[in-house]
C-alpha cells in the first residue's frame, strides 16, 4: 500500500503535465488577440492563442477589419455587425484609454457562400490610433498590417473626413504595399483591400458621404505650383491604388447616451440607425471576397504563415516616427543614399580626367540608386523619390566637377610655371648647348604631358606649346651668336696659353687658325649669319656640343671647378714640375739649343 501511493501521485502528475501540454481552445465563441504590442509600443508580436483560432479553418478565409481613431466606437460597431452584445463580443470601454491593444479577432467566423465558394469570414478589431503613450511608428504598423490582412477595410471616422485621416490612410496603403512586395517579390502586384469609408455623424443633411469622400480625394488645381498643394495632391495620388475599390457609407449615432449603448436593445436604439446598420451588413457582405495571395485563396494555416511573414517584414523595416507621405517616409533613406554617394566620390584623388571622373560618378550613382531601390517605400511615388535623389546627386557631382577643375588648374599651373622657369634657366647657360636645351625641353614637355590631368589640361597644353615654341626660337636665335663669341674668346685664350703657359707650338697654331677663320670669314662675307651655314661651322658646333654636354658630363655645371683644377695643375707644373722632371714632356718653341748647351758668340 505504501509503494502504491507514490506511483499513484506520479501518474497523476504526469497526466496533468501531458494534459496541460496538449490542451487547446475549447470555446472559440469569444475574441482573441492575434497581434499584440511589445512593452514599448513600437513593434508587434504574434499571439499564439489567437492564431490557433485561425489555423483550424480549412475553408478559404476572408476578413473584415475596422480601423480608426481610438474612442470612435470600432469595437461596438463590430459587435453590431456580428449581432453580438457587448458582454459576448469585443470588449467595449468607456474610459479615455483604449480598450483594444493590438489586433483582435472574433474566434467564430461567419460562414458565407461567395461566388459559389464556402468562405469563412473573420472580423478584426484594431487598436485606435492617436491614443496616449504610443508612437506614430506603432500606429503605422497597425494600419499597414490591417490593410494587408483584410479583404474589407472599414475606415471608421466620426463626423467628417479630415486631411490627417487621408494622409494616414495613404501612408498605410503605401506601407502595406511596400512590405507586401518585400515578402512576395516585386513581380507580384499587391491586391489591396476594399476600402469602406464609414462616417458616423449626428446629422445627414447637406452633402452625401460619397460626395464628401470624392471631394476629399479630388486633386486640387495648382497653377501656381504651390509646394503645400503639391503635397496634398501627392497624398491623393497614393490612394489611387484603392480608387476603384472604395465606397462610402453614413451611419447615424445609435443613441444620444453613448455610454449606455451596451445596455440598450435594438428597440431602444434610433430606428434610423438600426435600418442603416442592417444596410451596412448587406453592403459588407456584398463586397467581401476571399483573401488572394499570389493568385490563390488562403486557408487558416496559409493565412497565419502569410501573417508571420508580413509582421516580420514590418518589424524589421525602419519606419520613421512621423509623416504620412512617401516622400517624407523616404527622406531618411534618401539622405543615407546621398551620403553613400558622397563618401564614394570623396575617396577620389582629384584631379582626374573628365572621363575617369564621369565613370566614378556613374559607378557611385548606380550604387546609391541600388541602395535606394532596396530600402525605399512606396511604388507609386518611388519614381519621384528617385528623381529627387538624382537631383541631389547631380548637385553634389557639380560641386565635385568644380573641385576637379580647380585642382586641375592648380596642378597644371604649377607644372607650367616650373617649365617656364626651366626654359628661362636654359636661356642663360654659361656654355650654350643645344643638346642640353633639347634635353630640358623634352623633360619639361614629358612631365607636363603625364602629370597635368583634368579639364584644364587642354587650355594649358596650348599655353605650354606657345611658351616652349617661343623659348626654342629665342634660344636658337641667340645660340649661334653666343657660340661665335665664345669661340673667338676661346681662340684668343688658347693663343696665350699655348705661347706663354704651356708653350706648345701646335696649340698656339691651332688657336690662331681658329681665330683667323672666325674673323676673316665674317669680314669676307659681311655677315656672321652666313658662317652658320658653312660645313666647317657645323663641324665646330658638333665638336662643341660633344665637349660641352653629354649624359656623362655637363660641362656647363662643371666648367668652373674643372677650370680651377686645370689652372692649379698648370701652375703647379710651371713652378715645381719642370724642376723635378725637366722639360722633356713639353716641346719648347723658342729653346733650340741641343742638350741644353749655350753656344758661344762669334763675331
C-alpha positions as CSV (number, residue, x, y, z in Angstrom):
1,X,0.0,0.0,0.0
2,X,2.9,2.3,0.9
3,X,4.5,1.7,-2.5
4,X,1.3,2.3,-4.5
5,X,0.8,5.9,-3.2
6,X,4.0,7.4,-4.7
7,X,3.2,5.6,-8.0
8,X,-0.3,7.0,-8.0
9,X,0.8,10.5,-7.3
10,X,3.5,10.3,-10.0
11,X,0.9,9.1,-12.5
12,X,-1.4,11.9,-11.6
13,X,1.5,14.4,-12.0
14,X,2.5,13.1,-15.4
15,X,-1.1,13.0,-16.6
16,X,-1.5,16.7,-15.6
17,X,1.6,17.6,-17.5
18,X,0.5,15.9,-20.7
19,X,-3.0,17.1,-20.3
20,X,-1.7,20.7,-20.0
21,X,0.7,20.4,-22.9
22,X,-2.0,19.0,-25.2
23,X,-4.7,21.5,-24.1
24,X,-6.3,23.6,-26.8
25,X,-9.0,26.2,-27.0
26,X,-12.4,24.7,-26.4
27,X,-14.6,27.8,-26.7
28,X,-14.0,29.8,-29.9
29,X,-17.1,32.0,-29.4
30,X,-15.0,34.8,-28.0
31,X,-12.4,37.4,-29.0
32,X,-8.7,36.5,-29.2
33,X,-5.7,38.7,-29.7
34,X,-3.7,37.7,-32.7
35,X,-1.2,40.6,-32.7
36,X,0.0,42.3,-29.5
37,X,2.3,45.3,-28.9
38,X,5.6,44.9,-27.3
39,X,6.2,46.7,-23.9
40,X,7.5,49.8,-25.7
41,X,4.5,50.0,-28.1
42,X,6.9,50.3,-31.1
43,X,6.7,46.8,-32.6
44,X,4.2,44.0,-32.8
45,X,4.3,40.3,-31.9
46,X,2.0,37.3,-32.6
47,X,-0.3,35.8,-30.0
48,X,-0.4,32.1,-30.5
49,X,-3.8,31.7,-28.8
50,X,-5.5,33.8,-31.4
51,X,-3.6,32.1,-34.3
52,X,-4.9,28.8,-33.1
53,X,-8.4,30.0,-33.8
54,X,-7.4,30.8,-37.4
55,X,-5.3,27.7,-38.1
56,X,-8.2,25.4,-37.5
57,X,-10.1,26.8,-40.5
58,X,-9.8,24.8,-43.7
59,X,-12.0,26.9,-45.9
60,X,-10.8,30.0,-47.8
61,X,-10.6,32.9,-45.4
62,X,-11.9,36.5,-45.8
63,X,-11.5,39.1,-43.1
64,X,-13.2,42.4,-42.3
65,X,-11.0,44.9,-40.3
66,X,-12.1,48.1,-38.7
67,X,-9.6,50.9,-38.3
68,X,-9.9,54.5,-37.0
69,X,-9.2,56.8,-34.0
70,X,-9.4,55.5,-30.5
71,X,-12.7,56.0,-28.7
72,X,-14.5,56.1,-32.0
73,X,-16.7,53.1,-31.4
74,X,-14.9,50.4,-33.5
75,X,-15.5,47.6,-31.1
76,X,-19.2,48.4,-30.7
77,X,-19.5,48.6,-34.5
78,X,-18.0,45.1,-34.9
79,X,-20.4,43.7,-32.3
80,X,-23.3,45.2,-34.2
81,X,-22.0,43.7,-37.4
82,X,-21.7,40.3,-35.7
83,X,-25.1,40.7,-33.9
84,X,-23.4,40.3,-30.5
85,X,-23.9,42.0,-27.3
86,X,-21.0,43.8,-25.5
87,X,-20.9,41.0,-23.0
88,X,-20.4,38.4,-25.7
89,X,-18.3,40.1,-28.3
90,X,-15.4,42.5,-28.4
91,X,-14.7,44.4,-25.2
92,X,-16.1,48.0,-25.2
93,X,-14.6,50.6,-22.9
94,X,-15.9,53.9,-21.9
95,X,-12.8,55.3,-20.4
96,X,-10.3,57.7,-22.2
97,X,-7.7,54.9,-22.6
98,X,-8.1,52.5,-25.4
99,X,-9.7,49.1,-24.7
100,X,-8.3,47.1,-27.6
101,X,-4.5,46.5,-27.7
102,X,-3.0,45.4,-31.0
103,X,-5.3,43.4,-33.3
104,X,-8.1,41.1,-32.0
105,X,-10.2,38.5,-33.9
106,X,-13.6,37.1,-33.2
107,X,-12.9,33.3,-32.9
108,X,-16.0,32.1,-34.6
109,X,-16.0,33.0,-38.3
110,X,-19.2,33.6,-40.2
111,X,-19.7,31.1,-42.9
112,X,-20.7,32.6,-46.3
113,X,-21.1,31.4,-49.9
114,X,-19.1,33.8,-52.0
115,X,-19.2,33.1,-55.8
116,X,-20.1,29.5,-55.0
117,X,-17.2,29.0,-52.6
118,X,-17.8,28.3,-48.9
119,X,-15.8,31.1,-47.2
120,X,-15.0,31.7,-43.5
121,X,-15.2,35.4,-42.7
122,X,-13.3,36.8,-39.7
123,X,-13.8,40.2,-38.1
124,X,-10.8,42.1,-36.8
125,X,-10.7,44.8,-34.3
126,X,-7.7,47.1,-34.3
127,X,-6.2,49.4,-31.7
128,X,-7.2,53.0,-32.3
129,X,-4.6,55.5,-33.4
130,X,-3.6,58.7,-31.7
131,X,-4.0,57.3,-28.2
132,X,-1.7,58.4,-25.4
133,X,1.6,56.6,-24.8
134,X,2.2,55.3,-28.3
135,X,4.5,56.3,-31.1
136,X,3.4,57.0,-34.6
137,X,5.6,54.1,-35.7
138,X,3.2,51.8,-33.8
139,X,0.1,53.3,-35.5
140,X,1.7,52.9,-38.9
141,X,2.4,49.3,-38.3
142,X,-1.2,48.6,-37.1
143,X,-2.6,50.4,-40.2
144,X,-0.3,48.6,-42.6
145,X,-0.9,45.2,-41.1
146,X,-4.7,45.6,-41.1
147,X,-4.6,46.7,-44.7
148,X,-2.6,43.6,-45.7
149,X,-4.7,41.1,-43.7
150,X,-8.2,42.4,-44.6
151,X,-10.4,41.8,-47.5
152,X,-12.6,44.7,-46.5
153,X,-11.1,47.6,-44.6
154,X,-13.7,49.8,-42.8
155,X,-12.3,53.2,-42.0
156,X,-14.4,54.3,-39.1
157,X,-14.5,58.1,-38.8
158,X,-16.6,60.4,-36.6
159,X,-18.4,63.4,-38.1
160,X,-16.3,64.1,-41.2
161,X,-13.1,63.4,-43.1
162,X,-10.0,65.3,-42.1
163,X,-6.9,65.8,-44.0
164,X,-5.0,63.9,-41.4
165,X,-7.3,60.9,-42.0
166,X,-6.5,60.9,-45.7
167,X,-2.8,61.3,-45.0
168,X,-2.7,58.5,-42.5
169,X,-4.6,56.1,-44.8
170,X,-2.5,56.9,-47.8
171,X,0.6,56.3,-45.8
172,X,-0.7,52.9,-44.5
173,X,-1.6,51.8,-48.1
174,X,1.8,52.6,-49.4
175,X,3.5,51.0,-46.4
176,X,1.4,47.8,-46.7
177,X,2.0,47.6,-50.4
178,X,5.7,48.0,-49.9
179,X,6.1,45.3,-47.3
180,X,3.9,43.0,-49.3
181,X,6.3,43.4,-52.2
182,X,9.3,42.8,-49.9
183,X,7.8,39.5,-48.8
184,X,6.3,38.2,-52.0
185,X,8.6,39.8,-54.6
186,X,8.3,42.9,-56.7
187,X,6.7,40.9,-59.6
188,X,3.6,40.2,-57.6
189,X,1.2,43.1,-57.6
190,X,-0.4,43.9,-54.3
191,X,-4.1,43.3,-54.1
192,X,-5.5,45.9,-51.8
193,X,-8.4,45.5,-49.5
194,X,-11.8,47.1,-50.5
195,X,-12.0,50.3,-48.6
196,X,-15.2,51.4,-47.0
197,X,-15.4,54.9,-45.7
198,X,-17.8,54.8,-42.7
199,X,-18.8,58.3,-41.5
200,X,-20.7,58.3,-38.2
201,X,-22.4,61.6,-37.5
202,X,-25.5,63.1,-35.8
203,X,-26.9,64.7,-38.9
204,X,-27.4,63.6,-42.5
205,X,-28.3,66.9,-44.2
206,X,-26.1,68.6,-46.8
207,X,-23.6,66.6,-48.9
208,X,-23.8,62.8,-49.0
209,X,-20.9,60.9,-47.6
210,X,-19.9,59.8,-51.1
211,X,-19.7,63.4,-52.2
212,X,-17.6,64.1,-49.1
213,X,-15.2,61.3,-49.9
214,X,-15.0,62.3,-53.6
215,X,-14.3,65.9,-52.7
216,X,-11.7,64.9,-50.1
217,X,-9.9,62.7,-52.6
218,X,-10.1,65.2,-55.5
219,X,-6.9,66.7,-56.7
220,X,-6.5,70.4,-56.1
221,X,-5.6,72.6,-59.0
222,X,-2.2,74.1,-58.6
223,X,-1.5,76.6,-61.4
224,X,1.0,78.5,-59.1
225,X,2.9,75.3,-58.3
226,X,2.5,75.7,-54.6
227,X,4.5,73.1,-52.6
228,X,1.8,72.6,-50.0
229,X,-0.8,71.9,-52.6
230,X,1.6,69.5,-54.3
231,X,1.9,67.6,-51.1
232,X,-1.9,67.4,-50.8
233,X,-2.2,66.1,-54.3
234,X,0.5,63.5,-53.7
235,X,-1.5,62.1,-50.8
236,X,-4.5,61.7,-53.1
237,X,-2.3,60.0,-55.7
238,X,-1.1,57.5,-53.2
239,X,-4.7,56.4,-52.7
240,X,-5.1,55.7,-56.5
241,X,-4.4,52.0,-55.8
242,X,-7.7,51.8,-53.9
243,X,-9.6,54.2,-56.0
244,X,-11.7,51.6,-57.8
245,X,-12.3,49.6,-54.6
246,X,-13.6,52.3,-52.3
247,X,-17.1,53.2,-51.3
248,X,-18.7,55.5,-48.7
249,X,-21.5,54.9,-46.2
250,X,-23.0,57.0,-43.5
251,X,-24.2,55.8,-40.2
252,X,-26.1,58.0,-37.7
253,X,-25.4,57.9,-34.0
254,X,-27.3,54.9,-32.4
255,X,-28.3,56.9,-29.2
256,X,-27.6,60.2,-27.5
257,X,-26.3,58.4,-24.4
258,X,-23.3,56.6,-25.8
259,X,-22.0,55.3,-22.5
260,X,-25.2,53.2,-22.2
261,X,-25.1,51.7,-25.7
262,X,-24.1,48.2,-24.4
263,X,-27.2,48.2,-22.2
264,X,-29.7,49.0,-25.0
265,X,-31.6,46.6,-27.2
266,X,-32.4,47.2,-30.8
267,X,-35.8,48.5,-29.9
268,X,-34.2,51.2,-27.8
269,X,-31.8,52.4,-30.4
270,X,-32.6,55.0,-33.1
271,X,-34.7,53.3,-35.7
272,X,-32.8,55.1,-38.5
273,X,-29.5,53.7,-37.0
274,X,-30.9,50.2,-37.0
275,X,-32.0,50.5,-40.6
276,X,-28.7,51.9,-41.7
277,X,-26.8,49.2,-39.7
278,X,-28.6,46.4,-41.5
279,X,-27.8,48.1,-44.8
280,X,-24.2,48.2,-43.8
281,X,-24.2,44.5,-43.0
282,X,-25.6,43.8,-46.5
283,X,-23.0,46.2,-48.1
284,X,-20.1,44.4,-46.3
285,X,-21.5,41.0,-47.3
286,X,-21.7,42.1,-51.0
287,X,-18.2,43.4,-51.3
288,X,-16.3,40.9,-49.3
289,X,-14.1,38.4,-51.1
290,X,-11.6,35.7,-50.0
291,X,-8.1,36.9,-49.4
292,X,-6.0,36.3,-52.5
293,X,-2.2,35.9,-52.3
294,X,-0.2,35.1,-55.4
295,X,-3.4,34.2,-57.3
296,X,-4.8,31.8,-54.7
297,X,-7.1,32.0,-51.7
298,X,-5.7,31.1,-48.3
299,X,-6.9,28.7,-45.7
300,X,-6.2,29.1,-42.0
301,X,-2.7,27.8,-41.8
302,X,-1.7,29.6,-45.0
303,X,-3.2,32.8,-43.7
304,X,-1.2,32.5,-40.4
305,X,2.1,31.8,-42.4
306,X,1.4,34.9,-44.5
307,X,0.7,37.0,-41.4
308,X,4.0,35.9,-39.9
309,X,6.0,36.9,-42.9
310,X,4.3,40.3,-43.2
311,X,4.8,41.0,-39.5
312,X,8.5,40.1,-39.6
313,X,9.0,42.5,-42.6
314,X,7.1,45.2,-40.8
315,X,9.1,44.9,-37.6
316,X,12.4,44.9,-39.5
317,X,11.5,47.9,-41.6
318,X,13.0,51.2,-40.5
319,X,9.7,53.1,-40.3
320,X,10.1,56.8,-39.3
321,X,8.2,58.2,-36.4
322,X,6.3,60.8,-38.3
323,X,4.8,61.6,-41.7
324,X,2.1,60.3,-44.0
325,X,3.8,61.0,-47.3
326,X,6.1,58.6,-49.0
327,X,8.5,61.4,-49.7
328,X,8.7,62.2,-46.0
329,X,8.9,58.5,-45.3
330,X,11.8,58.1,-47.7
331,X,13.6,61.2,-46.6
332,X,16.0,59.4,-44.2
333,X,16.7,56.7,-46.7
334,X,17.4,59.3,-49.4
335,X,19.8,61.1,-47.1
336,X,21.7,57.9,-46.4
337,X,22.0,57.1,-50.1
338,X,23.2,60.6,-50.8
339,X,25.8,60.2,-48.1
340,X,26.9,56.9,-49.6
341,X,27.4,58.6,-52.9
342,X,29.3,61.5,-51.3
343,X,31.6,59.1,-49.4
344,X,32.3,57.1,-52.6
345,X,33.2,60.2,-54.5
346,X,35.1,61.6,-51.6
347,X,37.7,58.8,-51.9
348,X,38.8,60.1,-55.3
349,X,42.2,61.7,-55.6
350,X,41.5,64.9,-57.6
351,X,42.2,66.0,-60.2
352,X,41.1,63.3,-62.6
353,X,40.5,63.2,-66.3
354,X,36.9,64.0,-67.2
355,X,36.2,60.5,-68.5
356,X,37.5,58.9,-65.3
357,X,35.5,61.3,-63.1
358,X,32.4,60.5,-65.1
359,X,33.0,56.8,-64.7
360,X,33.4,57.2,-61.0
361,X,30.2,59.3,-60.8
362,X,28.2,56.7,-62.8
363,X,29.5,53.9,-60.6
364,X,28.8,55.7,-57.3
365,X,25.4,56.9,-58.6
366,X,24.4,53.3,-59.5
367,X,25.5,52.1,-56.1
368,X,23.4,54.8,-54.4
369,X,20.4,54.1,-56.6
370,X,20.7,50.4,-55.9
371,X,20.7,51.1,-52.2
372,X,17.7,53.3,-52.5
373,X,15.8,50.7,-54.5
374,X,16.5,48.1,-51.8
375,X,15.2,50.4,-49.0
376,X,12.7,52.8,-50.3
377,X,8.9,52.6,-49.6
378,X,6.0,53.1,-51.9
379,X,6.0,52.1,-55.6
380,X,3.7,54.8,-56.9
381,X,5.9,57.6,-55.6
382,X,9.2,55.8,-56.0
383,X,9.9,57.4,-59.3
384,X,9.6,60.8,-57.9
385,X,11.8,59.9,-54.9
386,X,14.4,58.6,-57.4
387,X,14.3,61.8,-59.4
388,X,14.8,63.8,-56.2
389,X,17.8,61.6,-55.2
390,X,19.1,62.0,-58.7
391,X,18.8,65.8,-58.5
392,X,20.7,65.8,-55.1
393,X,23.4,63.6,-56.6
394,X,23.7,65.9,-59.5
395,X,24.2,68.9,-57.2
396,X,27.0,67.1,-55.4
397,X,28.5,66.0,-58.7
398,X,28.6,69.6,-59.9
399,X,30.5,70.6,-56.8
400,X,32.9,67.8,-57.4
401,X,33.4,68.9,-61.0
402,X,34.2,72.4,-59.8
403,X,36.7,71.0,-57.3
404,X,38.2,68.9,-60.0
405,X,38.6,71.9,-62.3
406,X,40.2,73.9,-59.5
407,X,42.6,71.1,-58.6
408,X,43.4,70.5,-62.3
409,X,44.0,74.2,-62.9
410,X,46.2,74.4,-59.8
411,X,48.3,71.4,-60.8
412,X,48.7,72.4,-64.4
413,X,49.6,76.0,-63.4
414,X,52.3,74.7,-61.1
415,X,53.8,72.5,-63.9
416,X,53.6,75.3,-66.4
417,X,55.4,77.7,-64.0
418,X,58.1,75.1,-63.4
419,X,58.6,74.5,-67.1
420,X,58.7,78.3,-67.7
421,X,61.4,78.7,-65.0
422,X,63.4,75.8,-66.6
423,X,63.2,77.4,-70.0
424,X,64.4,80.7,-68.6
425,X,67.4,79.0,-66.9
426,X,68.3,77.2,-70.2
427,X,68.3,80.6,-72.0
428,X,71.2,81.9,-69.8
429,X,73.5,78.9,-69.8
430,X,77.2,79.8,-69.3
431,X,78.1,77.4,-72.1
432,X,75.3,77.4,-74.6
433,X,74.4,73.8,-75.6
434,X,71.6,72.8,-78.0
435,X,71.7,69.3,-76.7
436,X,71.2,70.4,-73.1
437,X,68.4,72.7,-74.2
438,X,66.7,69.9,-76.1
439,X,67.1,67.5,-73.2
440,X,65.5,70.1,-70.8
441,X,62.8,70.8,-73.4
442,X,61.9,67.1,-73.7
443,X,61.9,66.6,-69.9
444,X,59.6,69.5,-69.3
445,X,57.2,68.5,-72.1
446,X,57.1,64.9,-70.9
447,X,56.5,65.8,-67.3
448,X,53.7,68.2,-68.2
449,X,52.1,65.7,-70.5
450,X,52.0,62.9,-67.9
451,X,51.4,64.9,-64.7
452,X,48.9,67.6,-65.9
453,X,45.5,65.9,-65.8
454,X,41.9,67.1,-65.7
455,X,39.8,69.5,-67.6
456,X,42.4,72.3,-67.5
457,X,44.9,70.3,-69.5
458,X,43.7,71.3,-72.9
459,X,44.0,75.0,-72.1
460,X,47.4,74.7,-70.5
461,X,48.6,72.5,-73.3
462,X,48.0,75.4,-75.7
463,X,49.8,77.8,-73.4
464,X,52.6,75.3,-73.0
465,X,53.2,74.8,-76.7
466,X,53.3,78.6,-77.2
467,X,55.8,79.1,-74.4
468,X,58.0,76.2,-75.4
469,X,58.0,77.3,-79.0
470,X,58.9,80.8,-78.1
471,X,61.7,79.6,-75.8
472,X,63.1,77.4,-78.6
473,X,63.0,80.2,-81.1
474,X,64.8,82.6,-78.8
475,X,67.4,80.0,-77.8
476,X,68.2,79.1,-81.4
477,X,68.4,82.8,-82.3
478,X,71.0,83.5,-79.6
479,X,72.7,80.2,-79.7
480,X,75.0,80.8,-82.8
481,X,75.8,84.3,-81.8
482,X,76.8,83.3,-78.2
483,X,78.7,80.3,-79.5
484,X,80.6,82.5,-82.0
485,X,81.7,84.9,-79.3
486,X,82.7,82.0,-77.0
487,X,84.8,80.5,-79.8
488,X,86.5,83.8,-80.5
489,X,87.3,84.3,-76.9
490,X,88.4,80.7,-76.6
491,X,90.8,81.0,-79.5
492,X,92.5,84.1,-78.0
493,X,92.8,82.4,-74.6
494,X,94.3,79.3,-76.2
495,X,96.9,81.5,-78.1
496,X,98.0,82.9,-74.8
497,X,98.0,79.5,-73.1
498,X,99.9,77.9,-75.9
499,X,102.5,80.6,-76.2
500,X,103.2,81.7,-72.6
501,X,101.9,79.0,-70.3
502,X,102.1,75.6,-72.0
503,X,104.5,76.7,-74.8
504,X,103.1,74.1,-77.1
505,X,103.5,75.1,-80.7
506,X,100.6,73.1,-82.1
507,X,98.1,74.6,-79.6
508,X,99.1,78.1,-80.5
509,X,99.0,77.4,-84.2
510,X,95.5,75.8,-83.9
511,X,94.2,78.7,-81.8
512,X,95.5,81.2,-84.4
513,X,93.9,79.3,-87.2
514,X,90.5,79.2,-85.4
515,X,90.7,82.9,-84.6
516,X,91.7,83.9,-88.2
517,X,89.0,81.7,-89.7
518,X,86.3,83.2,-87.5
519,X,87.3,86.8,-88.0
520,X,88.2,86.7,-91.7
521,X,85.2,84.6,-92.8
522,X,82.7,87.0,-91.3
523,X,84.6,90.0,-92.8
524,X,84.8,88.4,-96.2
525,X,81.0,87.6,-96.3
526,X,79.8,90.7,-94.4
527,X,77.6,88.7,-92.1
528,X,78.1,86.3,-89.2
529,X,74.9,84.5,-90.1
530,X,76.5,83.3,-93.3
531,X,79.0,81.5,-91.2
532,X,76.3,79.3,-89.6
533,X,75.6,77.6,-92.9
534,X,79.3,76.7,-93.5
535,X,80.1,72.9,-93.2
536,X,83.2,73.9,-91.1
537,X,80.9,75.7,-88.7
538,X,78.7,72.6,-88.4
539,X,81.8,70.6,-87.6
540,X,82.8,73.1,-84.9
541,X,79.3,73.1,-83.4
542,X,79.2,69.3,-83.3
543,X,82.6,69.2,-81.6
544,X,81.5,71.9,-79.1
545,X,78.3,70.0,-78.3
546,X,80.2,66.8,-77.7
547,X,82.6,68.5,-75.3
548,X,80.0,70.7,-73.5
549,X,77.2,68.3,-72.8
550,X,76.8,64.6,-72.7
551,X,74.8,62.2,-70.5
552,X,78.0,61.6,-68.5
553,X,79.4,65.2,-68.2
554,X,77.6,68.5,-68.2
555,X,80.5,71.0,-68.8
556,X,78.2,73.9,-68.0
557,X,77.8,72.7,-64.5
558,X,81.5,71.6,-64.0
559,X,83.3,74.3,-66.1
560,X,84.3,76.5,-63.1
561,X,85.5,73.5,-60.9
562,X,87.4,72.0,-63.9
563,X,88.9,75.4,-64.8
564,X,90.1,75.9,-61.3
565,X,91.6,72.4,-61.1
566,X,93.3,72.8,-64.5
567,X,94.7,76.2,-63.6
568,X,96.1,74.8,-60.3
569,X,97.6,71.9,-62.2
570,X,99.3,74.2,-64.8
571,X,100.6,76.5,-62.0
572,X,102.0,73.5,-60.2
573,X,103.6,72.2,-63.3
574,X,105.2,75.5,-64.1
575,X,106.6,76.1,-60.6
576,X,107.6,72.6,-59.4
577,X,107.1,70.0,-62.2
578,X,109.7,71.5,-64.6
579,X,112.4,71.5,-61.9
580,X,111.6,67.9,-61.0
581,X,111.1,66.3,-64.4
582,X,112.8,68.7,-66.7
583,X,111.2,69.8,-70.0
584,X,111.3,66.5,-71.8
585,X,107.5,66.3,-71.7
586,X,107.0,69.6,-73.4
587,X,108.0,70.9,-76.9
588,X,109.6,74.3,-76.3
589,X,109.0,76.7,-79.1
590,X,112.0,79.1,-78.6
591,X,114.6,76.9,-76.9
592,X,116.6,75.4,-79.9
593,X,119.9,74.5,-78.0
594,X,120.8,70.9,-78.2
595,X,121.3,69.1,-74.9
596,X,120.6,72.4,-73.2
597,X,124.2,73.9,-74.0
598,X,124.7,77.6,-74.8
599,X,126.8,78.2,-78.0
600,X,129.5,80.9,-77.8
601,X,129.0,84.0,-79.8
602,X,131.2,84.6,-82.9
603,X,131.9,88.0,-84.3
